[in-house]
Amino acid sequence: MPRLRRNQLSVANVLLLFREHAPGVTRTPDPRIRNPLLYPAELRAHLLGKLAPSERFWLPFSRCASTVNLVKQRKPTKTWERTRLQNLIRHKSGRYYARAFAGGKEVWKSLKTSHFTVAEAKLAEFLKEHRQRRSNGNGEVSAKMTFGEAAAVHLRNLDDNLRIKPRTRDYWRECLAALQKSWPGLNETEIRKITQADCKKWASAYGKKASPTRYNNTVAVLRHVLNVAIEAGVIYSNPAAALKRAAIRGKEIALPTIDKFNALISEMRAGHSRDSMNCADFAAGLALTGCRVGEAREIAWRDVDFDAGEIFVRGDAKTGTKNWQLRRVPLIPDARALFQRMQSGRPGESLDAKVFRVGECQKALDRACKKVGTDRITHHDLRHLFATRCIESGVDIPTVSRWLGHKDGGALAMKTYGHLRREHSIAQAQRVTFTPTVTKQADVIPFPANA
């Protein structure tokens, strides 16, 4: 290499290296020139490796070195920053996160705020819930709890709840089975891996093929099972909490008129079955007392008090009535006549004997509805018929609500039975008028002024 002056040493060496590695071309495979991502220290190390000892001394004073030194090395930015609170961490974006430990593992939760005072308040709530979940944890769960394991715990909780009736318990099991069938692989999935997006994806597909009522109850089961994992400290929020309920459209109750109902009962009595009379009496009893079908099955003769004019509704011997309350329903004249006729036809029967000899009459109802030419009705529609007839007869809704066994003072009765049948509505509409009425003035006898 020829000797050059001191102020040209570094530039000449760089040019000489460029020509040496890539003669006649404008690009070079040398990483000192080719790779623009090299840090200044790395580029300088490459240059020093190629220079002679005497040239290395003058390199810091050269133009090439001064250009390299202009590129200042940036200090790496910290992703997480500690705060003065032990469990509060600040992200470089400004957001605050809570950090705790459970079972030797870190538990992180975003506090969704960049204000320190707000984060401090949310941190206190998080730590309170965290300590509560750790205290609720037991040996039967682990951090890798699957949905199937949580569902088994939920079913045991249902069995331990004595206030839930057997039919209700069976219905929740049906909803859980529908959930597991509509979500393939759900039982084997770890709950901590179930995200909010997964729940929304399932809900979008299941809501298109299920009724609104079944969809809402299945979503409720999903939330209950995930709450088991929350109580055990496996997760800290319910991913199904954001799922919205489906709107339930109120169905129109098509009830028969009084003439159609009487014709319906007569047609049932005229049937050729051995239980035709019993089915007709059972249908009439449902319509004249307003009892639920399960309550009507359990009415015994000792529950019918002709002197007081009441029926004592007890419900099932084990599960009681729907709301666990005993009630007394007054005997309307048609119901009194029905029970007296039935009792006179069975003389000497024990007081513990059941009043109705059948527990259902749906097939007989369906056949009679076709014969009479009315819409199909069910056992529960006869309860609707009783309530509707009472309201149309002028009985106030709170009283009807007590007869039906509602505990809300009439709110449900107003919502369900506040409608009026078409015939009654038309008759009541004739009483509304905007024509001024002429009021007859009373006869006035004037008295003399001097009297």
TORKOL-4160 file (C-alpha; in steps of 0.2 Angstrom, whole numbers, padded with zeros to 4 digits, m for minus):
451
<pt num="1" X="0000" Y="0000" Z="0000"/>
<pt num="2" X="0008" Y="0017" Z="m0005"/>
<pt num="3" X="0011" Y="0030" Z="0009"/>
<pt num="4" X="m0002" Y="0044" Z="0010"/>
<pt num="5" X="m0003" Y="0059" Z="0020"/>
<pt num="6" X="m0011" Y="0059" Z="0037"/>
<pt num="7" X="m0027" Y="0068" Z="0033"/>
<pt num="8" X="m0030" Y="0056" Z="0018"/>
<pt num="9" X="m0026" Y="0040" Z="0026"/>
<pt num="10" X="m0043" Y="0034" Z="0031"/>
<pt num="11" X="m0052" Y="0039" Z="0016"/>
<pt num="12" X="m0039" Y="0031" Z="0005"/>
<pt num="13" X="m0039" Y="0015" Z="0014"/>
<pt num="14" X="m0058" Y="0014" Z="0013"/>
<pt num="15" X="m0057" Y="0017" Z="m0006"/>
<pt num="16" X="m0043" Y="0005" Z="m0008"/>
<pt num="17" X="m0054" Y="m0008" Z="0001"/>
<pt num="18" X="m0069" Y="m0004" Z="m0010"/>
<pt num="19" X="m0059" Y="m0007" Z="m0026"/>
<pt num="20" X="m0050" Y="m0022" Z="m0019"/>
<pt num="21" X="m0067" Y="m0031" Z="m0015"/>
<pt num="22" X="m0077" Y="m0025" Z="m0030"/>
<pt num="23" X="m0067" Y="m0019" Z="m0044"/>
<pt num="24" X="m0077" Y="m0011" Z="m0058"/>
<pt num="25" X="m0094" Y="m0012" Z="m0049"/>
<pt num="26" X="m0104" Y="0000" Z="m0038"/>
<pt num="27" X="m0109" Y="m0013" Z="m0024"/>
<pt num="28" X="m0097" Y="m0024" Z="m0013"/>
<pt num="29" X="m0100" Y="m0039" Z="m0003"/>
<pt num="30" X="m0090" Y="m0031" Z="0011"/>
<pt num="31" X="m0101" Y="m0029" Z="0026"/>
<pt num="32" X="m0092" Y="m0013" Z="0031"/>
<pt num="33" X="m0100" Y="m0005" Z="0015"/>
<pt num="34" X="m0115" Y="m0016" Z="0011"/>
<pt num="35" X="m0124" Y="m0018" Z="0027"/>
<pt num="36" X="m0131" Y="m0002" Z="0033"/>
<pt num="37" X="m0139" Y="m0009" Z="0049"/>
<pt num="38" X="m0122" Y="m0012" Z="0057"/>
<pt num="39" X="m0119" Y="m0002" Z="0073"/>
<pt num="40" X="m0105" Y="0011" Z="0072"/>
<pt num="41" X="m0095" Y="0000" Z="0084"/>
<pt num="42" X="m0096" Y="m0015" Z="0073"/>
<pt num="43" X="m0092" Y="m0005" Z="0058"/>
<pt num="44" X="m0077" Y="0002" Z="0067"/>
<pt num="45" X="m0071" Y="m0015" Z="0072"/>
<pt num="46" X="m0071" Y="m0021" Z="0054"/>
<pt num="47" X="m0061" Y="m0006" Z="0049"/>
<pt num="48" X="m0048" Y="m0009" Z="0063"/>
<pt num="49" X="m0046" Y="m0027" Z="0058"/>
<pt num="50" X="m0041" Y="m0022" Z="0040"/>
<pt num="51" X="m0029" Y="m0007" Z="0045"/>
<pt num="52" X="m0011" Y="m0008" Z="0049"/>
<pt num="53" X="m0006" Y="m0003" Z="0067"/>
<pt num="54" X="0001" Y="0014" Z="0061"/>
<pt num="55" X="m0015" Y="0018" Z="0052"/>
<pt num="56" X="m0026" Y="0014" Z="0067"/>
<pt num="57" X="m0018" Y="0028" Z="0076"/>
<pt num="58" X="m0024" Y="0041" Z="0064"/>
<pt num="59" X="m0041" Y="0034" Z="0061"/>
<pt num="60" X="m0050" Y="0043" Z="0075"/>
<pt num="61" X="m0044" Y="0060" Z="0067"/>
<pt num="62" X="m0050" Y="0055" Z="0049"/>
<pt num="63" X="m0066" Y="0061" Z="0041"/>
<pt num="64" X="m0073" Y="0044" Z="0040"/>
<pt num="65" X="m0071" Y="0041" Z="0059"/>
<pt num="66" X="m0079" Y="0058" Z="0062"/>
<pt num="67" X="m0094" Y="0053" Z="0051"/>
<pt num="68" X="m0096" Y="0037" Z="0061"/>
<pt num="69" X="m0095" Y="0046" Z="0077"/>
<pt num="70" X="m0109" Y="0057" Z="0073"/>
<pt num="71" X="m0121" Y="0042" Z="0074"/>
<pt num="72" X="m0125" Y="0042" Z="0092"/>
<pt num="73" X="m0129" Y="0025" Z="0100"/>
<pt num="74" X="m0147" Y="0025" Z="0108"/>
<pt num="75" X="m0149" Y="0018" Z="0124"/>
<pt num="76" X="m0162" Y="0004" Z="0124"/>
<pt num="77" X="m0179" Y="0009" Z="0130"/>
<pt num="78" X="m0186" Y="0000" Z="0145"/>
<pt num="79" X="m0202" Y="m0010" Z="0141"/>
<pt num="80" X="m0208" Y="m0010" Z="0159"/>
<pt num="81" X="m0205" Y="0003" Z="0173"/>
<pt num="82" X="m0207" Y="0000" Z="0191"/>
<pt num="83" X="m0218" Y="0012" Z="0202"/>
<pt num="84" X="m0218" Y="0016" Z="0220"/>
<pt num="85" X="m0231" Y="0002" Z="0223"/>
<pt num="86" X="m0225" Y="m0015" Z="0224"/>
<pt num="87" X="m0238" Y="m0024" Z="0212"/>
<pt num="88" X="m0240" Y="m0009" Z="0200"/>
<pt num="89" X="m0230" Y="m0009" Z="0184"/>
<pt num="90" X="m0230" Y="0004" Z="0170"/>
<pt num="91" X="m0228" Y="m0001" Z="0152"/>
<pt num="92" X="m0219" Y="0010" Z="0140"/>
<pt num="93" X="m0235" Y="0015" Z="0132"/>
<pt num="94" X="m0241" Y="0023" Z="0148"/>
<pt num="95" X="m0253" Y="0010" Z="0153"/>
<pt num="96" X="m0253" Y="0002" Z="0171"/>
<pt num="97" X="m0253" Y="m0016" Z="0174"/>
<pt num="98" X="m0256" Y="m0026" Z="0191"/>
<pt num="99" X="m0244" Y="m0040" Z="0194"/>
<pt num="100" X="m0246" Y="m0053" Z="0208"/>
<pt num="101" X="m0241" Y="m0071" Z="0211"/>
<pt num="102" X="m0251" Y="m0087" Z="0213"/>
<pt num="103" X="m0244" Y="m0104" Z="0215"/>
<pt num="104" X="m0226" Y="m0098" Z="0211"/>
<pt num="105" X="m0232" Y="m0090" Z="0194"/>
<pt num="106" X="m0235" Y="m0072" Z="0189"/>
<pt num="107" X="m0252" Y="m0066" Z="0187"/>
<pt num="108" X="m0254" Y="m0050" Z="0176"/>
<pt num="109" X="m0269" Y="m0040" Z="0173"/>
<pt num="110" X="m0271" Y="m0024" Z="0163"/>
<pt num="111" X="m0279" Y="m0010" Z="0173"/>
<pt num="112" X="m0284" Y="0000" Z="0157"/>
<pt num="113" X="m0278" Y="0017" Z="0163"/>
<pt num="114" X="m0263" Y="0028" Z="0161"/>
<pt num="115" X="m0267" Y="0038" Z="0177"/>
<pt num="116" X="m0258" Y="0033" Z="0192"/>
<pt num="117" X="m0272" Y="0038" Z="0205"/>
<pt num="118" X="m0285" Y="0027" Z="0195"/>
<pt num="119" X="m0272" Y="0013" Z="0193"/>
<pt num="120" X="m0269" Y="0014" Z="0212"/>
<pt num="121" X="m0288" Y="0012" Z="0216"/>
<pt num="122" X="m0290" Y="m0003" Z="0203"/>
<pt num="123" X="m0274" Y="m0011" Z="0210"/>
<pt num="124" X="m0282" Y="m0012" Z="0228"/>
<pt num="125" X="m0298" Y="m0020" Z="0220"/>
<pt num="126" X="m0287" Y="m0032" Z="0210"/>
<pt num="127" X="m0277" Y="m0037" Z="0226"/>
<pt num="128" X="m0293" Y="m0040" Z="0236"/>
<pt num="129" X="m0300" Y="m0051" Z="0223"/>
<pt num="130" X="m0284" Y="m0060" Z="0221"/>
<pt num="131" X="m0282" Y="m0064" Z="0239"/>
<pt num="132" X="m0300" Y="m0070" Z="0239"/>
<pt num="133" X="m0298" Y="m0082" Z="0225"/>
<pt num="134" X="m0282" Y="m0089" Z="0233"/>
<pt num="135" X="m0292" Y="m0092" Z="0248"/>
<pt num="136" X="m0305" Y="m0101" Z="0238"/>
<pt num="137" X="m0293" Y="m0112" Z="0229"/>
<pt num="138" X="m0293" Y="m0130" Z="0234"/>
<pt num="139" X="m0284" Y="m0146" Z="0229"/>
<pt num="140" X="m0296" Y="m0152" Z="0216"/>
<pt num="141" X="m0291" Y="m0138" Z="0203"/>
<pt num="142" X="m0275" Y="m0132" Z="0195"/>
<pt num="143" X="m0270" Y="m0119" Z="0184"/>
<pt num="144" X="m0273" Y="m0130" Z="0169"/>
<pt num="145" X="m0291" Y="m0134" Z="0173"/>
<pt num="146" X="m0301" Y="m0139" Z="0158"/>
<pt num="147" X="m0319" Y="m0134" Z="0154"/>
<pt num="148" X="m0324" Y="m0152" Z="0157"/>
<pt num="149" X="m0317" Y="m0151" Z="0175"/>
<pt num="150" X="m0325" Y="m0135" Z="0179"/>
<pt num="151" X="m0342" Y="m0141" Z="0172"/>
<pt num="152" X="m0341" Y="m0156" Z="0184"/>
<pt num="153" X="m0338" Y="m0145" Z="0198"/>
<pt num="154" X="m0353" Y="m0134" Z="0192"/>
<pt num="155" X="m0364" Y="m0150" Z="0191"/>
<pt num="156" X="m0360" Y="m0155" Z="0209"/>
<pt num="157" X="m0364" Y="m0137" Z="0215"/>
<pt num="158" X="m0381" Y="m0139" Z="0206"/>
<pt num="159" X="m0384" Y="m0156" Z="0215"/>
<pt num="160" X="m0379" Y="m0148" Z="0232"/>
<pt num="161" X="m0392" Y="m0134" Z="0230"/>
<pt num="162" X="m0407" Y="m0140" Z="0238"/>
<pt num="163" X="m0418" Y="m0125" Z="0232"/>
<pt num="164" X="m0417" Y="m0131" Z="0214"/>
<pt num="165" X="m0431" Y="m0143" Z="0209"/>
<pt num="166" X="m0426" Y="m0159" Z="0200"/>
<pt num="167" X="m0434" Y="m0153" Z="0184"/>
<pt num="168" X="m0424" Y="m0137" Z="0184"/>
<pt num="169" X="m0408" Y="m0146" Z="0187"/>
<pt num="170" X="m0412" Y="m0158" Z="0172"/>
<pt num="171" X="m0415" Y="m0143" Z="0161"/>
<pt num="172" X="m0398" Y="m0135" Z="0166"/>
<pt num="173" X="m0390" Y="m0151" Z="0162"/>
<pt num="174" X="m0398" Y="m0151" Z="0145"/>
<pt num="175" X="m0392" Y="m0134" Z="0142"/>
<pt num="176" X="m0374" Y="m0139" Z="0146"/>
<pt num="177" X="m0375" Y="m0154" Z="0135"/>
<pt num="178" X="m0381" Y="m0143" Z="0121"/>
<pt num="179" X="m0366" Y="m0131" Z="0124"/>
<pt num="180" X="m0354" Y="m0145" Z="0124"/>
<pt num="181" X="m0361" Y="m0152" Z="0108"/>
<pt num="182" X="m0361" Y="m0136" Z="0099"/>
<pt num="183" X="m0343" Y="m0131" Z="0104"/>
<pt num="184" X="m0332" Y="m0146" Z="0098"/>
<pt num="185" X="m0317" Y="m0149" Z="0109"/>
<pt num="186" X="m0323" Y="m0138" Z="0123"/>
<pt num="187" X="m0322" Y="m0151" Z="0137"/>
<pt num="188" X="m0303" Y="m0153" Z="0133"/>
<pt num="189" X="m0299" Y="m0135" Z="0132"/>
<pt num="190" X="m0290" Y="m0126" Z="0146"/>
<pt num="191" X="m0301" Y="m0112" Z="0153"/>
<pt num="192" X="m0286" Y="m0100" Z="0153"/>
<pt num="193" X="m0285" Y="m0102" Z="0134"/>
<pt num="194" X="m0303" Y="m0098" Z="0131"/>
<pt num="195" X="m0304" Y="m0080" Z="0125"/>
<pt num="196" X="m0318" Y="m0068" Z="0123"/>
<pt num="197" X="m0316" Y="m0070" Z="0104"/>
<pt num="198" X="m0319" Y="m0089" Z="0105"/>
<pt num="199" X="m0335" Y="m0086" Z="0115"/>
<pt num="200" X="m0342" Y="m0073" Z="0103"/>
<pt num="201" X="m0338" Y="m0085" Z="0088"/>
<pt num="202" X="m0347" Y="m0099" Z="0097"/>
<pt num="203" X="m0362" Y="m0087" Z="0101"/>
<pt num="204" X="m0363" Y="m0081" Z="0083"/>
<pt num="205" X="m0365" Y="m0098" Z="0076"/>
<pt num="206" X="m0376" Y="m0106" Z="0090"/>
<pt num="207" X="m0388" Y="m0091" Z="0090"/>
<pt num="208" X="m0393" Y="m0094" Z="0072"/>
<pt num="209" X="m0400" Y="m0111" Z="0075"/>
<pt num="210" X="m0406" Y="m0111" Z="0093"/>
<pt num="211" X="m0422" Y="m0102" Z="0100"/>
<pt num="212" X="m0419" Y="m0086" Z="0110"/>
<pt num="213" X="m0424" Y="m0094" Z="0126"/>
<pt num="214" X="m0412" Y="m0109" Z="0124"/>
<pt num="215" X="m0398" Y="m0097" Z="0118"/>
<pt num="216" X="m0399" Y="m0086" Z="0133"/>
<pt num="217" X="m0400" Y="m0101" Z="0145"/>
<pt num="218" X="m0385" Y="m0109" Z="0137"/>
<pt num="219" X="m0375" Y="m0093" Z="0138"/>
<pt num="220" X="m0380" Y="m0092" Z="0156"/>
<pt num="221" X="m0373" Y="m0110" Z="0159"/>
<pt num="222" X="m0357" Y="m0105" Z="0150"/>
<pt num="223" X="m0354" Y="m0091" Z="0162"/>
<pt num="224" X="m0358" Y="m0101" Z="0177"/>
<pt num="225" X="m0345" Y="m0114" Z="0172"/>
<pt num="226" X="m0332" Y="m0100" Z="0169"/>
<pt num="227" X="m0336" Y="m0093" Z="0186"/>
<pt num="228" X="m0331" Y="m0109" Z="0194"/>
<pt num="229" X="m0313" Y="m0106" Z="0187"/>
<pt num="230" X="m0314" Y="m0088" Z="0193"/>
<pt num="231" X="m0318" Y="m0093" Z="0211"/>
<pt num="232" X="m0304" Y="m0106" Z="0210"/>
<pt num="233" X="m0291" Y="m0092" Z="0204"/>
<pt num="234" X="m0288" Y="m0100" Z="0187"/>
<pt num="235" X="m0294" Y="m0084" Z="0178"/>
<pt num="236" X="m0298" Y="m0067" Z="0184"/>
<pt num="237" X="m0312" Y="m0062" Z="0172"/>
<pt num="238" X="m0326" Y="m0071" Z="0163"/>
<pt num="239" X="m0323" Y="m0071" Z="0144"/>
<pt num="240" X="m0342" Y="m0074" Z="0141"/>
<pt num="241" X="m0347" Y="m0059" Z="0151"/>
<pt num="242" X="m0348" Y="m0048" Z="0135"/>
<pt num="243" X="m0360" Y="m0060" Z="0127"/>
<pt num="244" X="m0377" Y="m0051" Z="0125"/>
<pt num="245" X="m0394" Y="m0059" Z="0127"/>
<pt num="246" X="m0405" Y="m0062" Z="0113"/>
<pt num="247" X="m0422" Y="m0053" Z="0112"/>
<pt num="248" X="m0437" Y="m0064" Z="0116"/>
<pt num="249" X="m0452" Y="m0060" Z="0106"/>
<pt num="250" X="m0468" Y="m0062" Z="0116"/>
<pt num="251" X="m0479" Y="m0075" Z="0108"/>
<pt num="252" X="m0498" Y="m0072" Z="0106"/>
<pt num="253" X="m0509" Y="m0082" Z="0117"/>
<pt num="254" X="m0523" Y="m0088" Z="0107"/>
<pt num="255" X="m0537" Y="m0093" Z="0119"/>
<pt num="256" X="m0554" Y="m0100" Z="0115"/>
<pt num="257" X="m0570" Y="m0090" Z="0118"/>
<pt num="258" X="m0582" Y="m0096" Z="0132"/>
<pt num="259" X="m0593" Y="m0104" Z="0120"/>
<pt num="260" X="m0578" Y="m0113" Z="0112"/>
<pt num="261" X="m0572" Y="m0119" Z="0129"/>
<pt num="262" X="m0588" Y="m0126" Z="0134"/>
<pt num="263" X="m0590" Y="m0135" Z="0117"/>
<pt num="264" X="m0572" Y="m0141" Z="0120"/>
<pt num="265" X="m0576" Y="m0149" Z="0137"/>
<pt num="266" X="m0592" Y="m0157" Z="0130"/>
<pt num="267" X="m0583" Y="m0165" Z="0116"/>
<pt num="268" X="m0570" Y="m0172" Z="0128"/>
<pt num="269" X="m0584" Y="m0179" Z="0139"/>
<pt num="270" X="m0591" Y="m0187" Z="0123"/>
<pt num="271" X="m0575" Y="m0197" Z="0119"/>
<pt num="272" X="m0575" Y="m0215" Z="0118"/>
<pt num="273" X="m0560" Y="m0218" Z="0129"/>
<pt num="274" X="m0562" Y="m0225" Z="0147"/>
<pt num="275" X="m0554" Y="m0209" Z="0154"/>
<pt num="276" X="m0564" Y="m0197" Z="0143"/>
<pt num="277" X="m0574" Y="m0190" Z="0158"/>
<pt num="278" X="m0558" Y="m0190" Z="0169"/>
<pt num="279" X="m0549" Y="m0180" Z="0155"/>
<pt num="280" X="m0563" Y="m0168" Z="0153"/>
<pt num="281" X="m0564" Y="m0165" Z="0172"/>
<pt num="282" X="m0545" Y="m0162" Z="0173"/>
<pt num="283" X="m0546" Y="m0149" Z="0159"/>
<pt num="284" X="m0561" Y="m0140" Z="0167"/>
<pt num="285" X="m0552" Y="m0140" Z="0184"/>
<pt num="286" X="m0536" Y="m0132" Z="0176"/>
<pt num="287" X="m0547" Y="m0118" Z="0168"/>
<pt num="288" X="m0558" Y="m0115" Z="0183"/>
<pt num="289" X="m0544" Y="m0115" Z="0197"/>
<pt num="290" X="m0529" Y="m0108" Z="0188"/>
<pt num="291" X="m0518" Y="m0121" Z="0195"/>
<pt num="292" X="m0502" Y="m0127" Z="0187"/>
<pt num="293" X="m0503" Y="m0145" Z="0180"/>
<pt num="294" X="m0492" Y="m0152" Z="0194"/>
<pt num="295" X="m0502" Y="m0143" Z="0207"/>
<pt num="296" X="m0518" Y="m0149" Z="0201"/>
<pt num="297" X="m0512" Y="m0167" Z="0201"/>
<pt num="298" X="m0509" Y="m0166" Z="0220"/>
<pt num="299" X="m0526" Y="m0159" Z="0225"/>
<pt num="300" X="m0534" Y="m0171" Z="0237"/>
<pt num="301" X="m0552" Y="m0170" Z="0244"/>
<pt num="302" X="m0546" Y="m0164" Z="0261"/>
<pt num="303" X="m0539" Y="m0149" Z="0252"/>
<pt num="304" X="m0556" Y="m0144" Z="0245"/>
<pt num="305" X="m0565" Y="m0134" Z="0258"/>
<pt num="306" X="m0583" Y="m0131" Z="0253"/>
<pt num="307" X="m0588" Y="m0122" Z="0269"/>
<pt num="308" X="m0574" Y="m0109" Z="0267"/>
<pt num="309" X="m0576" Y="m0109" Z="0248"/>
<pt num="310" X="m0557" Y="m0112" Z="0245"/>
<pt num="311" X="m0544" Y="m0124" Z="0238"/>
<pt num="312" X="m0528" Y="m0127" Z="0248"/>
<pt num="313" X="m0514" Y="m0129" Z="0235"/>
<pt num="314" X="m0500" Y="m0139" Z="0242"/>
<pt num="315" X="m0490" Y="m0144" Z="0227"/>
<pt num="316" X="m0479" Y="m0160" Z="0226"/>
<pt num="317" X="m0476" Y="m0169" Z="0242"/>
<pt num="318" X="m0457" Y="m0167" Z="0240"/>
<pt num="319" X="m0454" Y="m0151" Z="0229"/>
<pt num="320" X="m0470" Y="m0141" Z="0234"/>
<pt num="321" X="m0476" Y="m0128" Z="0223"/>
<pt num="322" X="m0466" Y="m0119" Z="0210"/>
<pt num="323" X="m0461" Y="m0105" Z="0222"/>
<pt num="324" X="m0461" Y="m0116" Z="0238"/>
<pt num="325" X="m0477" Y="m0107" Z="0245"/>
<pt num="326" X="m0493" Y="m0114" Z="0250"/>
<pt num="327" X="m0508" Y="m0104" Z="0244"/>
<pt num="328" X="m0527" Y="m0104" Z="0245"/>
<pt num="329" X="m0537" Y="m0101" Z="0229"/>
<pt num="330" X="m0556" Y="m0097" Z="0231"/>
<pt num="331" X="m0569" Y="m0108" Z="0223"/>
<pt num="332" X="m0578" Y="m0098" Z="0209"/>
<pt num="333" X="m0596" Y="m0105" Z="0207"/>
<pt num="334" X="m0592" Y="m0115" Z="0191"/>
<pt num="335" X="m0577" Y="m0123" Z="0201"/>
<pt num="336" X="m0588" Y="m0127" Z="0216"/>
<pt num="337" X="m0601" Y="m0135" Z="0204"/>
<pt num="338" X="m0588" Y="m0146" Z="0196"/>
<pt num="339" X="m0580" Y="m0152" Z="0212"/>
<pt num="340" X="m0598" Y="m0156" Z="0220"/>
<pt num="341" X="m0603" Y="m0166" Z="0205"/>
<pt num="342" X="m0587" Y="m0176" Z="0205"/>
<pt num="343" X="m0588" Y="m0179" Z="0224"/>
<pt num="344" X="m0606" Y="m0185" Z="0222"/>
<pt num="345" X="m0601" Y="m0197" Z="0209"/>
<pt num="346" X="m0588" Y="m0205" Z="0220"/>
<pt num="347" X="m0597" Y="m0208" Z="0237"/>
<pt num="348" X="m0587" Y="m0214" Z="0252"/>
<pt num="349" X="m0570" Y="m0210" Z="0244"/>
<pt num="350" X="m0556" Y="m0206" Z="0257"/>
<pt num="351" X="m0551" Y="m0188" Z="0260"/>
<pt num="352" X="m0533" Y="m0192" Z="0255"/>
<pt num="353" X="m0539" Y="m0198" Z="0238"/>
<pt num="354" X="m0534" Y="m0187" Z="0223"/>
<pt num="355" X="m0548" Y="m0177" Z="0216"/>
<pt num="356" X="m0542" Y="m0179" Z="0198"/>
<pt num="357" X="m0539" Y="m0197" Z="0192"/>
<pt num="358" X="m0528" Y="m0192" Z="0178"/>
<pt num="359" X="m0512" Y="m0182" Z="0178"/>
<pt num="360" X="m0513" Y="m0175" Z="0160"/>
<pt num="361" X="m0525" Y="m0174" Z="0145"/>
<pt num="362" X="m0515" Y="m0167" Z="0131"/>
<pt num="363" X="m0520" Y="m0180" Z="0118"/>
<pt num="364" X="m0539" Y="m0178" Z="0122"/>
<pt num="365" X="m0537" Y="m0159" Z="0121"/>
<pt num="366" X="m0529" Y="m0160" Z="0104"/>
<pt num="367" X="m0543" Y="m0171" Z="0097"/>
<pt num="368" X="m0556" Y="m0160" Z="0104"/>
<pt num="369" X="m0548" Y="m0144" Z="0097"/>
<pt num="370" X="m0549" Y="m0152" Z="0080"/>
<pt num="371" X="m0567" Y="m0157" Z="0082"/>
<pt num="372" X="m0572" Y="m0140" Z="0088"/>
<pt num="373" X="m0562" Y="m0131" Z="0076"/>
<pt num="374" X="m0551" Y="m0120" Z="0088"/>
<pt num="375" X="m0533" Y="m0117" Z="0089"/>
<pt num="376" X="m0523" Y="m0130" Z="0099"/>
<pt num="377" X="m0521" Y="m0126" Z="0117"/>
<pt num="378" X="m0510" Y="m0134" Z="0131"/>
<pt num="379" X="m0512" Y="m0137" Z="0150"/>
<pt num="380" X="m0504" Y="m0121" Z="0153"/>
<pt num="381" X="m0515" Y="m0111" Z="0141"/>
<pt num="382" X="m0530" Y="m0116" Z="0152"/>
<pt num="383" X="m0521" Y="m0107" Z="0167"/>
<pt num="384" X="m0520" Y="m0092" Z="0155"/>
<pt num="385" X="m0538" Y="m0094" Z="0151"/>
<pt num="386" X="m0542" Y="m0093" Z="0170"/>
<pt num="387" X="m0532" Y="m0077" Z="0173"/>
<pt num="388" X="m0539" Y="m0069" Z="0157"/>
<pt num="389" X="m0557" Y="m0073" Z="0162"/>
<pt num="390" X="m0554" Y="m0066" Z="0179"/>
<pt num="391" X="m0547" Y="m0049" Z="0173"/>
<pt num="392" X="m0561" Y="m0047" Z="0160"/>
<pt num="393" X="m0573" Y="m0050" Z="0174"/>
<pt num="394" X="m0566" Y="m0036" Z="0184"/>
<pt num="395" X="m0555" Y="m0044" Z="0196"/>
<pt num="396" X="m0540" Y="m0033" Z="0200"/>
<pt num="397" X="m0523" Y="m0039" Z="0194"/>
<pt num="398" X="m0515" Y="m0040" Z="0211"/>
<pt num="399" X="m0529" Y="m0052" Z="0217"/>
<pt num="400" X="m0527" Y="m0063" Z="0202"/>
<pt num="401" X="m0508" Y="m0063" Z="0205"/>
<pt num="402" X="m0511" Y="m0070" Z="0222"/>
<pt num="403" X="m0523" Y="m0083" Z="0216"/>
<pt num="404" X="m0510" Y="m0089" Z="0203"/>
<pt num="405" X="m0496" Y="m0090" Z="0216"/>
<pt num="406" X="m0485" Y="m0076" Z="0209"/>
<pt num="407" X="m0474" Y="m0067" Z="0222"/>
<pt num="408" X="m0471" Y="m0051" Z="0213"/>
<pt num="409" X="m0487" Y="m0042" Z="0218"/>
<pt num="410" X="m0494" Y="m0043" Z="0200"/>
<pt num="411" X="m0480" Y="m0037" Z="0189"/>
<pt num="412" X="m0479" Y="m0054" Z="0179"/>
<pt num="413" X="m0498" Y="m0055" Z="0178"/>
<pt num="414" X="m0499" Y="m0037" Z="0171"/>
<pt num="415" X="m0485" Y="m0042" Z="0158"/>
<pt num="416" X="m0493" Y="m0059" Z="0154"/>
<pt num="417" X="m0511" Y="m0056" Z="0156"/>
<pt num="418" X="m0513" Y="m0038" Z="0153"/>
<pt num="419" X="m0520" Y="m0041" Z="0136"/>
<pt num="420" X="m0538" Y="m0042" Z="0132"/>
<pt num="421" X="m0546" Y="m0054" Z="0120"/>
<pt num="422" X="m0553" Y="m0047" Z="0104"/>
<pt num="423" X="m0571" Y="m0049" Z="0109"/>
<pt num="424" X="m0569" Y="m0041" Z="0126"/>
<pt num="425" X="m0558" Y="m0027" Z="0119"/>
<pt num="426" X="m0571" Y="m0023" Z="0105"/>
<pt num="427" X="m0585" Y="m0022" Z="0119"/>
<pt num="428" X="m0575" Y="m0011" Z="0130"/>
<pt num="429" X="m0571" Y="0001" Z="0115"/>
<pt num="430" X="m0589" Y="0005" Z="0113"/>
<pt num="431" X="m0589" Y="0013" Z="0130"/>
<pt num="432" X="m0576" Y="0026" Z="0124"/>
<pt num="433" X="m0584" Y="0042" Z="0116"/>
<pt num="434" X="m0579" Y="0060" Z="0112"/>
<pt num="435" X="m0597" Y="0066" Z="0110"/>
<pt num="436" X="m0602" Y="0078" Z="0123"/>
<pt num="437" X="m0615" Y="0071" Z="0135"/>
<pt num="438" X="m0630" Y="0081" Z="0140"/>
<pt num="439" X="m0632" Y="0082" Z="0158"/>
<pt num="440" X="m0650" Y="0085" Z="0165"/>
<pt num="441" X="m0650" Y="0100" Z="0176"/>
<pt num="442" X="m0658" Y="0098" Z="0193"/>
<pt num="443" X="m0674" Y="0106" Z="0197"/>
<pt num="444" X="m0671" Y="0123" Z="0206"/>
<pt num="445" X="m0684" Y="0131" Z="0216"/>
<pt num="446" X="m0681" Y="0150" Z="0217"/>
<pt num="447" X="m0684" Y="0158" Z="0234"/>
<pt num="448" X="m0690" Y="0176" Z="0236"/>
<pt num="449" X="m0677" Y="0188" Z="0239"/>
<pt num="450" X="m0686" Y="0196" Z="0254"/>
<pt num="451" X="m0689" Y="0179" Z="0262"/>
